[in-house]
């Protein structure tokens, strides 16, 4: 359930245009743990999938893809 909440939070940030921090420099990003980056990547992929699925569900009138 926590994962789903984080996906929704990231999706809302994407819609609001709040993803990314213009104040961070390359040195700041180099300090991020590779495992954490992979988790961020997985969350980003989930957000992208949800974003693509919503128009599909609206067009087809389905309540869920499964």
C-alpha positions in Angstrom: 0.0 0.0 0.0 2.9 2.3 0.7 4.3 1.7 -2.8 0.9 2.6 -4.3 0.8 5.8 -2.3 4.3 6.8 -3.4 3.3 6.1 -7.1 0.3 8.3 -6.7 2.4 11.0 -5.0 4.9 10.9 -7.9 2.1 11.0 -10.5 0.6 14.1 -8.8 4.1 15.7 -8.8 4.5 14.9 -12.4 1.1 16.6 -13.2 2.0 19.6 -11.1 5.4 19.9 -12.8 7.2 19.6 -9.5 9.6 16.8 -10.3 13.3 17.7 -10.2 15.1 20.3 -8.2 16.9 23.1 -10.1 19.0 23.9 -7.0 20.9 20.6 -7.0 24.2 20.2 -8.8 25.9 17.1 -10.2 27.8 16.6 -6.9 24.5 16.3 -5.1 23.2 13.7 -7.5 26.4 11.7 -7.3 25.7 11.2 -3.6 22.5 9.3 -4.3 22.7 5.6 -3.5 22.5 3.5 -6.7 19.9 1.3 -5.1 17.8 4.3 -4.3 18.1 5.5 -7.9 16.8 2.1 -9.1 13.8 2.5 -6.7 13.2 5.9 -8.1 13.4 4.5 -11.7 10.8 1.8 -10.8 8.5 4.4 -9.4 8.9 6.6 -12.5 8.0 3.6 -14.7 4.9 2.9 -12.6 3.8 6.6 -12.9 4.4 6.4 -16.7 2.3 3.3 -16.9 -0.5 4.8 -14.9 -0.4 8.0 -17.0 -0.7 5.9 -20.2 -3.4 3.7 -18.8 -5.8 6.5 -17.8 -6.6 7.7 -21.4 -7.0 4.1 -22.5 -9.5 3.4 -19.7 -11.4 6.6 -20.6 -11.6 5.7 -24.3 -12.7 2.1 -23.7 -14.9 2.9 -20.7 -13.1 0.2 -18.6 -12.8 0.5 -14.9 -9.5 -1.5 -14.8 -7.1 -2.9 -17.3 -7.0 -6.4 -15.8 
